[in-house]
Amino acid sequence: MRANRTSLILASLLILSIVALVGCASGGAARLSTVGNPVPPGDAEAYGGAAASAAPSAANAPGGEQPNPDQVGQLVDDAKIVRTGTVELQVADVTVALTAARDGIRAMGGYIGASQTQSFDDSPIATVTYRIPVDRWEDALDLLRGLTGNGGKVVAENTNAVEVTGAVVDLEARIKNLRSSEAALQGISSRATRVSDVLEVESQLTNVRGQIEQLTAQLKQLNDQASYATMTASFSTPVVAVQAAAERWEPARVVDEATASLVDILQSLTTAGIWFAIVWLPVLLVLGGITGLVVLILRRLGVIRIGRRPGDVAPAA
């Protein structure tokens, strides 16, 4: 019994070490390389996975044989690429363009992921997110560009491509390791006899299964993004400068603003008159009376004399 318990404990410690190593590996973020950028030599396994390891083995084949071009093309075709983009279009009729875009994308095997329509100055503006099969990406771009018609144009266009092959390979390897750990834990659980050992193994199984579910969801999302590209397109009608100027000028609004200005001026003048009649006029009258009284007193005292002085010479005729 002691030997069985010792072997069980050793096996549990081995499984815990494997789970810890897998957890440490899951903590590192998978690095993505933009399509077209060179991959550093030391990171070939992280970015290329099985595809990167297959290329050196083909180059080092016995007899110095060169790799088969078909194999190289197959490696390129197996690359997982996430494509996204935005395009802003001006079309003659938004409704007609939306219908044509919807039918064209559906014919390519895509679908509408989200849509939003609003009206600005009686002009409809629509924003639609399309999910397009990655192999029909260029066809979808040509379709959307062709919806501008006469008088329309492509206002802005932006596309992006990111390779996620390394991330997919890394997730698949981590899931495979976790499933091996799960099988080993299940075997230990079947041989455990003590309740404490069973509970400990079940706890580790729950942790491993949770990691498997999390990584599986990430892998599914990456595969979905690599299978269906995302394109967000906005549709609007072109606005003519003369029409926009005519729409901005409203005679009724101008008359209303002019009337309001006239009323403000009259109100200001009336307010000033009321202040002058009630406040400043009495003050001026009082000051004038006081000034006249002072002058009269000074004249009585002889301080101020009005008229010609005795020594003054009369002006010549």
Sequence and secondary structure as in RCSB ss.txt:
>XXXX:A:sequence
MRANRTSLILASLLILSIVALVGCASGGAARLSTVGNPVPPGDAEAYGGAAASAAPSAANAPGGEQPNPDQVGQL
VDDAKIVRTGTVELQVADVTVALTAARDGIRAMGGYIGASQTQSFDDSPIATVTYRIPVDRWEDALDLLRGLTGN
GGKVVAENTNAVEVTGAVVDLEARIKNLRSSEAALQGISSRATRVSDVLEVESQLTNVRGQIEQLTAQLKQLNDQ
ASYATMTASFSTPVVAVQAAAERWEPARVVDEATASLVDILQSLTTAGIWFAIVWLPVLLVLGGITGLVVLILRR
LGVIRIGRRPGDVAPAA
>XXXX:A:secstr
 HHHHHHHHHHHHHHHHHHHHHHHHHHS    EETTS   GGGHHHHHTHHHHHHHHHHT GGG    HHHHHHH
HHT  EEEEEEEEEE S HHHHHHHHHHHHHHTT EEEEEEEEEETTEEEEEEEEEEEGGGHHHHHHHHHTT  T
T EEEEEEEEEEE HHHHHHHHHHHHHHHHHHHHHHHHHHH  SHHHHHHHHHHHHHHHHHHHHHHHHHHHHHHH
HHEEEEEEEEE    HHHHHHHH  HHHHHHHHHHHHHHHHHHHHHHHHHIIIIIHHHHHHHHHHHHHHHHHHHH
TTSS  S  TT      
